[in-house]
């Protein structure tokens, strides 16, 4: 068990980390669309139960499938048909809204549906035939990455498009993927084929290089809190790049992993995060990759989960989704560590300080909470559970005087034979 202190809303939180199990299991909990190449995916911005995947196959097999239950079941859109007779690779998909869906293809341009995917039509005036990536800004603007016409944008839900930049930048901005930091309206990152990681602060009008190394392709980027990570590879090495928002300085580290990297997802844990790394031929690999030491950030052990190529990765609290290059969608159940937070302040003023709330991220099997006053005299005992303890302490009328109270907690989590025994103090402030 390790004890961590953190400052939140003016109160000190004591975080007890109870186990050291890996956050992601190699067990596939659900496996759908078996045998399919999942070329692209997207999740609805207002409903993460709704997902789209674009398929790759032979000419006439470029289809889009939708899930309304977070990937458990799928249905083919466009009246169960391919987007066009020669469509073979749906490289990008996007929910503009529940009704408006965009799909970018290889060789066949951009398609749009305005009725929730029942029918798709080609966007006739879209300038490029190779559409690699689509993103939606919180402002409502849509951006599309192409290999021939740089970055295109639309402000009318995908009906009409124009270039964000001068025509002379088309070749420099030939892009594999584009991304926006959370809640950013105009900040764009482009993972280009020739110029490394490019960044725009003005919605794609002007660009500068954020990361560039000869012979290194930047494949993906991820954002967490005020940090950002990018992954790239040369012919022989894989690399992780780390920076803080603002890109003043990127640090580079080698990744000791199997295969050549092509995708990144940052999966939140209870008090931390881990990196999910996709490869072209060696499956999904994961690591608690970033640990802080005297030498700075470093990569630690990488755990290999399967041997199927990865097209992309996404995660929520329950699963990591491996959108695989050849064997459908694999959902890996996340085996979360069991942890508990015990605030150190109880106050009646919930506006300036948080109300007292002990919180655990796993079901509690056994609970014995005792409280003593400053002289060590027994004050209260609760063996019912977290909810009743919180209710008692939040009712400050139960306390005759303010000050420090010592607690002693013995608890255990379901399916965990270890009993946790911790002591600390709570400051009661009327």
C-alpha positions in Angstrom: 0.0 0.0 0.0 1.3 3.5 -0.8 0.1 6.8 0.7 -0.2 9.8 -1.4 -1.1 13.4 -0.5 -2.9 15.7 -2.9 -4.4 19.2 -2.7 -7.9 19.5 -4.0 -10.2 22.6 -3.5 -8.2 23.7 -0.5 -8.5 20.3 1.3 -5.9 17.6 1.7 -7.0 14.3 0.4 -5.3 11.1 1.6 -5.3 8.6 -1.2 -4.7 5.0 -0.2 -3.6 2.9 -3.1 -4.4 -0.6 -2.1 -3.0 -2.9 -4.8 -0.5 -3.0 -7.6 -2.3 -5.0 -10.3 -2.0 -4.0 -13.9 -4.9 -1.7 -15.0 -5.6 -3.6 -18.2 -6.2 -7.3 -18.4 -5.2 -9.4 -21.5 -8.5 -11.1 -21.3 -10.9 -10.2 -24.1 -14.2 -9.5 -22.5 -16.1 -8.9 -25.8 -15.0 -9.5 -29.4 -17.1 -8.3 -32.3 -16.8 -8.0 -36.1 -14.3 -10.8 -36.0 -12.1 -11.1 -39.1 -12.8 -7.5 -40.2 -10.2 -4.8 -40.7 -11.3 -1.8 -38.6 -9.8 1.1 -40.5 -11.3 4.0 -38.5 -13.5 4.7 -35.5 -15.2 7.6 -33.7 -17.3 8.0 -30.5 -20.2 10.4 -30.3 -19.2 13.6 -28.4 -22.5 13.6 -26.4 -23.1 9.9 -26.0 -20.2 7.5 -25.6 -22.5 4.5 -26.1 -22.7 5.5 -29.8 -19.7 4.5 -32.0 -18.9 4.3 -35.6 -16.3 2.1 -37.4 -15.1 2.3 -41.0 -14.1 -1.0 -42.6 -11.4 -1.8 -45.1 -11.6 -4.6 -47.6 -11.8 -5.3 -51.3 -13.4 -2.8 -53.7 -17.1 -2.6 -52.8 -16.5 -3.6 -49.2 -16.0 -0.1 -47.7 -18.8 0.0 -45.2 -19.6 1.9 -42.0 -21.1 0.1 -39.0 -22.7 1.7 -35.9 -23.1 0.6 -32.3 -25.6 2.0 -29.8 -24.4 -0.1 -26.9 -20.7 0.8 -26.6 -19.5 -1.8 -29.1 -21.4 -4.9 -28.0 -23.4 -5.1 -31.2 -23.1 -3.5 -34.6 -25.2 -2.7 -37.7 -24.2 -1.6 -41.2 -25.3 1.9 -42.2 -26.2 3.1 -45.7 -29.0 0.6 -46.1 -26.6 -2.3 -45.5 -24.5 -1.2 -48.5 -21.0 -0.1 -49.2 -20.5 3.7 -49.6 -19.9 3.2 -53.3 -19.3 0.4 -55.8 -15.5 0.9 -55.7 -15.2 2.0 -52.1 -12.8 -0.2 -50.3 -11.2 1.8 -47.4 -13.2 4.0 -45.0 -10.2 5.8 -43.5 -12.1 8.3 -41.2 -15.5 8.7 -39.7 -17.1 11.5 -37.7 -20.3 12.3 -35.8 -21.0 15.9 -36.5 -24.3 15.3 -34.8 -26.5 12.3 -34.3 -28.0 12.9 -37.7 -25.0 14.2 -39.6 -22.2 11.7 -40.2 -19.1 12.1 -42.4 -16.9 9.4 -43.9 -13.5 9.9 -45.6 -12.3 7.3 -48.0 -9.2 6.3 -49.9 -9.5 7.1 -53.6 -13.2 8.0 -53.4 -13.3 11.3 -51.4 -15.7 12.4 -48.7 -19.3 11.1 -48.0 -22.0 12.7 -45.9 -25.3 11.5 -44.3 -27.9 13.8 -43.0 -30.3 11.2 -41.7 -28.2 9.3 -39.1 -26.5 7.0 -41.7 -29.5 5.7 -43.5 -28.1 7.0 -46.7 -24.7 8.5 -47.7 -23.9 10.8 -50.6 -20.6 11.9 -52.0 -19.6 15.5 -51.3 -19.2 16.5 -54.9 -17.0 19.6 -54.4 -14.6 18.2 -51.8 -11.2 18.7 -53.5 -9.4 15.5 -52.4 -10.0 11.8 -53.0 -7.8 10.6 -50.1 -9.3 11.7 -46.8 -7.3 10.4 -43.8 -8.8 12.1 -40.7 -11.7 14.1 -39.5 -12.1 16.2 -36.3 -14.9 18.4 -34.9 -14.0 21.6 -33.0 -16.2 22.7 -30.0 -17.0 25.8 -32.1 -18.7 23.5 -34.7 -16.0 23.8 -37.3 -14.9 20.6 -39.0 -11.4 19.8 -40.2 -10.3 17.2 -42.6 -6.8 15.9 -43.3 -5.9 14.9 -46.8 -2.8 13.7 -48.6 -3.1 16.0 -51.6 -4.8 19.2 -50.4 -3.6 19.7 -46.9 -6.1 20.6 -44.2 -9.7 21.4 -45.3 -12.4 23.0 -43.2 -16.2 23.4 -43.2 -18.4 25.6 -41.1 -21.8 24.4 -42.4 -21.8 20.8 -41.1 -19.8 19.4 -44.0 -21.8 20.6 -47.0 -19.1 22.9 -48.3 -15.3 23.0 -47.8 -12.3 25.3 -48.2 -8.6 25.1 -47.5 -7.4 26.5 -44.1 -4.1 27.6 -45.6 -2.3 28.7 -48.7 -2.1 26.3 -51.6 1.7 26.3 -51.2 1.4 24.3 -47.9 -0.6 21.5 -49.5 2.5 19.2 -49.7 3.9 20.1 -46.3 0.5 19.4 -44.7 -0.1 16.0 -46.4 -1.3 14.3 -43.2 -1.9 10.9 -41.7 -4.0 12.3 -38.8 -5.1 15.5 -37.2 -6.1 16.1 -33.6 -7.2 18.9 -31.2 -6.6 19.2 -27.5 -9.7 18.9 -25.4 -11.9 22.1 -25.4 -9.5 23.8 -27.9 -11.3 25.7 -30.6 -8.5 26.6 -32.9 -5.5 24.5 -31.9 -4.7 21.8 -34.5 -2.0 19.2 -34.6 -1.2 17.5 -37.9 0.8 14.3 -38.2 2.3 14.8 -41.6 4.2 12.4 -43.9 7.1 14.7 -44.5 7.3 17.5 -41.9 6.8 15.7 -38.6 4.2 17.0 -36.1 2.9 20.4 -37.3 0.9 22.8 -35.1 -1.5 25.6 -35.8 -2.9 28.0 -33.2 -5.3 29.8 -35.6 -7.5 27.0 -37.0 -5.1 25.9 -39.7 -4.2 29.2 -41.3 -0.5 29.2 -40.2 1.6 26.3 -39.1 4.9 25.6 -37.4 6.8 22.4 -36.6 6.4 21.0 -33.1 8.4 17.8 -33.6 10.6 17.0 -36.5 13.4 14.4 -36.9 14.7 13.1 -40.1 13.5 9.6 -40.7 10.9 9.6 -37.9 7.2 9.5 -38.6 4.9 10.9 -35.9 1.8 8.6 -35.9 -0.4 9.8 -33.0 -0.8 12.3 -30.2 -2.7 12.2 -26.9 -3.6 14.8 -24.2 -3.9 14.4 -20.5 -4.4 17.3 -18.0 -1.8 19.9 -19.1 0.5 17.3 -20.7 0.7 15.8 -24.1 2.4 12.8 -25.6 3.2 11.8 -29.2 4.5 8.5 -30.6 6.6 8.0 -33.6 9.0 5.5 -35.3 11.9 5.2 -37.6 12.8 2.0 -39.5 14.3 0.4 -36.4 13.2 2.3 -33.3 10.0 3.5 -31.5 9.8 6.8 -29.7 7.7 8.5 -27.1 7.7 12.3 -27.1 6.5 14.3 -24.0 5.7 18.0 -23.5 3.4 20.3 -21.7 0.7 22.3 -23.5 2.5 25.1 -25.2 5.1 23.0 -26.8 8.0 24.9 -25.4 10.1 21.8 -25.2 9.5 18.2 -26.3 11.6 15.4 -24.7 12.2 12.1 -26.6 12.5 8.6 -25.1 13.0 5.2 -26.8 10.2 2.7 -26.3 11.3 -0.8 -25.6 8.5 -2.7 -27.2 7.7 -5.3 -29.9 6.8 -4.2 -33.4 6.5 -0.8 -35.0 4.2 1.7 -33.2 1.3 3.4 -34.9 -1.3 4.4 -32.3 -1.6 5.9 -28.8 -4.4 6.2 -26.2 -4.0 7.6 -22.7 -6.2 5.7 -20.3 -7.2 7.4 -17.0 -6.8 5.4 -13.8 -8.0 6.4 -10.4 -5.2 8.8 -9.6 -2.9 8.4 -12.6 -2.9 7.2 -16.2 -1.2 4.7 -18.4 -0.4 4.5 -22.1 -2.0 2.2 -24.6 0.3 1.6 -27.5 -0.8 0.1 -30.9 1.5 -1.6 -33.4 1.1 -2.5 -37.0 1.6 -6.3 -36.5 2.3 -7.0 -32.8 -1.0 -6.0 -31.3 -1.9 -3.7 -28.4 0.7 -3.1 -25.7 0.4 -1.2 -22.5 2.7 0.4 -19.9 2.6 2.5 -16.8 5.0 4.2 -19.1 5.6 7.5 -17.4 7.1 7.5 -14.0 8.8 10.5 -12.4 12.3 10.0 -11.1 15.4 12.1 -10.4 16.2 11.7 -14.1 12.8 12.9 -15.3 10.2 10.9 -17.0 11.1 7.4 -18.1 9.4 4.4 -19.8 9.0 1.3 -17.7 7.8 -2.2 -18.5 5.5 -2.7 -21.4 2.9 -5.5 -21.3 1.9 -7.2 -24.5 -1.7 -8.2 -24.9 -2.2 -9.8 -28.3 -0.6 -10.3 -31.7 -3.1 -8.7 -34.1 -2.3 -5.4 -35.8 -3.9 -2.3 -34.3 -5.7 0.4 -36.3 -6.7 2.6 -33.3 -7.4 2.6 -29.6 -10.0 4.1 -27.3 -10.7 3.6 -23.6 -13.3 4.4 -21.0 -13.6 3.4 -17.3 -14.6 -0.2 -18.1 -12.8 -1.2 -21.3 -9.9 -0.6 -23.6 -11.0 -0.9 -27.2 -8.6 -2.4 -29.7 -9.9 -1.5 -33.1 -7.8 -4.2 -34.8 -6.2 -4.5 -38.2 -7.8 -7.8 -39.2 -9.8 -9.2 -36.3 -12.6 -6.8 -35.5 -13.1 -4.9 -32.2 -11.6 -6.4 -29.1 -12.8 -5.0 -25.8 -10.4 -5.6 -22.9 -11.8 -5.4 -19.4 -10.0 -3.0 -17.2 -9.0 -4.5 -13.9 -8.8 -1.4 -11.8 -6.8 -1.1 -8.6 -8.9 -0.7 -5.5 -8.3 2.7 -3.9 -9.9 4.9 -1.3 -9.9 8.6 -0.7 -10.3 10.0 2.9 -10.6 13.8 3.1 -8.9 15.5 6.1 -11.4 18.3 6.5 -15.1 18.3 7.5 -16.9 21.7 7.2 -20.4 23.0 7.0 -19.4 25.5 4.3 -19.7 23.4 1.2 -19.3 26.4 -1.1 -15.8 27.2 -0.2 -14.7 23.7 0.9 -15.9 20.3 -0.3 -18.3 18.5 1.9 -16.8 15.5 3.6 -16.9 12.4 1.4 -14.9 9.2 1.7 -14.8 7.6 -1.7 -13.7 4.2 -2.9 -13.6 3.0 -6.5 -14.3 -0.7 -5.7 -17.1 -2.2 -3.7 -16.4 -2.5 0.0 -16.8 -5.9 1.6 -16.0 -5.1 5.2 -16.1 -1.7 7.0 -15.1 -0.7 10.5 -14.6 3.0 11.1 -13.8 4.4 14.5 -13.4 8.0 15.6 -11.6 9.4 18.7 -11.4 12.9 20.0 -8.1 14.9 20.5 -7.6 13.2 23.9 -7.9 9.7 22.4 -11.3 9.1 23.9 -13.7 6.9 21.8 -16.2 9.1 19.9 -18.1 7.0 17.3 -18.1 3.7 15.5 -19.7 2.7 12.2 -19.6 -0.8 10.6 -22.4 -0.2 8.1 -20.4 1.3 5.3 -19.0 4.4 3.6 -22.4 6.1 3.0 -23.4 6.0 6.7 -20.0 7.2 7.8 -20.1 10.1 5.4 -23.7 10.9 6.6 -22.6 11.0 10.2 -19.5 13.2 9.7 -21.4 15.6 7.4 -24.0 16.2 10.1 -21.7 18.5 12.2 -24.4 18.6 14.9 -23.0 15.3 16.0 -19.8 17.1 17.1 -19.9 19.2 20.2 -16.7 21.0 19.4 -14.5 21.8 16.4 -10.9 20.5 16.2 -9.0 17.4 15.3 -10.5 13.9 15.5 -8.5 10.7 15.0 -9.9 7.9 12.8 -9.0 4.3 12.6 -10.3 2.5 9.5 -10.3 -1.2 8.9 -11.7 -2.3 5.5 -11.5 -4.7 2.7 -12.7 -4.8 -0.9 -14.8 -7.5 -2.6 -12.7 -10.3 -4.0 -9.6 -9.0 -2.1 -8.4 -11.1 0.8 -6.2 -8.3 2.2 -7.6 -6.1 5.0 -6.6 -2.5 5.0 -5.9 -0.8 8.3 -5.2 2.9 8.3 -5.1 5.8 10.8 -5.3 9.5 10.3 -7.1 12.6 11.5 -10.0 14.8 10.4 -10.3 18.4 11.2 -13.9 19.4 12.0 -14.5 23.1 11.2 -17.8 24.7 12.2 
